[in-house]
Amino acid sequence: MHRHTVYSTQSIQVHAQAYSVQYTVNPAPIPAPGGTTTITLQIILPPGAFVQLVYLNVEEPDGDVCTILEPLSGTGPTTLTLTKVYPTDAALTFNIANDGCDTNEPPGSTWEVFGAIVGNFGARVFEDNIVLPFMVVPESMLGAVAVTGAGIATFAGYRVLRTKRD
C-alpha cells in the first residue's frame, strides 16, 4: 500500500510477454471536502493476452464502499482505458455511514482505491490511496495591508515625535 501516491504501475509477465496495469488519480490529494477526482485505469495488452476488469472500488474513510461500474475487457494487442470522476461516476455498494459516495470527510482522511482484473494470465489485484489534505486558508490582502500599514504608521509617529522633540 502506497500512501499519497498519485501514480501507480504494476507490470506482470505473461507467456514471456509483458502487459501492464497503470492507474492514476488526478488530482490527488482531493482539493477540498466535497471535491472530485479523476481515476484513470489503463491496461496495455500484448498479442493474445485477454483481460477483463472484475471491479474497481473506492472505500471511503467512513466505511462506505463505492463501485465504479463500467465493463472493460479486451484481447491484445491493445490498450484499454477507463476514465471516471469520483464520486460522480460511482455507485454505493456497501453503506455504513448512510451518506452515499462522497468526499465530505475531514481533512487528512484517506480513501482506498482497489480493483481486480482477470485474464488468461490469472487474476491480479491493485490498490492505492487518495488523501484529502489539511486545508490552509490563504490570508486576505486586507490582512497584509493592515500589518504593513501598522508598521508604517508606527514609524511615521516616531519620526513626528522625534522631530518635535529636537
N, C-alpha and C positions, 0 to 999 in steps of 0.2 A: 504494500500500500504506500503510495507517494502522497504526502500532504502538500498542498499548494502547487501541485503540478498542473500546468496549463496544457502540455502536450505530452502524450504518452504513446509509445510504439512497442508492439510485440511482434517479433518475427519468428516463424516456425518453419522447419524444413519439411517438405512433402515430397516423397519419392525423388530425393536429390534435387528438387526444385524448390525455391523459396517462395513463400507467399507472406504477406504482412497484413497486420491489423493495426490501423492507426486511428486514434481519435483525438479530437481537440475540443476544448471547452473555451469559448471566447465570448464575452470577457470572463475571465476567471482571475481574480475573485469577482463575484457578482457585485455590481457597482453600488447597490443600495437595497435595503429591505423593500420587497415588492418589485424589484427589478427582474430582468430576464437575462438569459444567457443562451448562446447557440451551441449545441452539441453536434459535432460532425464526426461520423464514423466512416472510415474508408478501408476497404478490403481490396488488396491487389492480388489477383489470382493468376498463376501460370497456366499454360495449356493443360487441359484435362482435369484441373482441380475444380471441385464443386463445393459451394458453401451456402449455408442458409443461416440468417440471424434468428436465433431462438427467442431472445428477449434483450431489451435494453431498458434498464430500470434506474430510477433515482430514489434513494432513501433519504428522506428529509430528517433534520435533527429532531423533530417532534415524533418521529416514528412512522409517519405516513410513507407508503411506497407508491410511486407513480411509474407507469409504464409508458414508454414511447412506442405507440402501436404503428408499425409500418412493416409490411412484408419486404424482405430484402434477401434475394438469392440470385445465384448465377453460376455459370461454368466458364472457366478461363480459356483463353487469355482475356481478361477483362479487369476493369476497376469498378467496384461497386461503391457508391457514395450515398450516405443518408445524412441529411442536414435538418435538424429540428430545433425549435425555440422552446426552452424550458422556462416556465411551466406551461406556456400556451399550448404546446402540442402534446401534452402528457395527459394520461387518464389515471385517475385514482384506482389502485388495485388493492390496497390494504390500508385501512384507515384507523389510526389510533387517536390522533388529535382531533378528528372530526372537523377539519378545516380545509380539506382538499389539497390539491397540488399548488404550492405557493412558495414564495421566498420571503415570507413575512416572519423571519426569525431574528433573534437578537444578533448584533454584531459579534463576530467570532465563531458563528455557527458553521457547521460543516455538513454538506450534502455528499453522499457517496453515490457515484455513478458506477453501475456494474452491468455486465452483459455476458452473453454466451453465443457462440457460433458453433455449428456442427457441419461437417462435410466428409468427403471421402478420406480425409486425414484424421478424423476423430473429432472430438469436441474440445473447445478451448474457452476459457473464461477470461475476462479482463475487468479491471476496476480502477477507479481514481476518485479523487475528492475535489469538490468545489467549496471554497471558503467565502463567507461573507465577511469582509474586513470591518475593523472598527472604523466608524465614521469620524472624520475630523471636519468641523465646520470652519470654513475659512473666515478670517477676520474681515469685517467690512471696511471700506475705505474711510468711513466716518471715524472708526476707532483709531486708525493710523493718523488721521488729521488731528484728532483730539490730543493724542500723545505728543505729536510733533509741535502742535500749537502751544501746549502747556509748557514745553521746554523753551520755546522761543519767547513766550510771554514772561517767563521767569528771568531769562537772560536780559530782556528789554527792561524789566522792572529794576533789576540790579544796576544796569547802566544808568537809568534815570536817577536812582537814589545816589549812586556814586558821583554823578555829575553835580547834583545839588549839594552834596557834602563838600566837594572840592571847591 
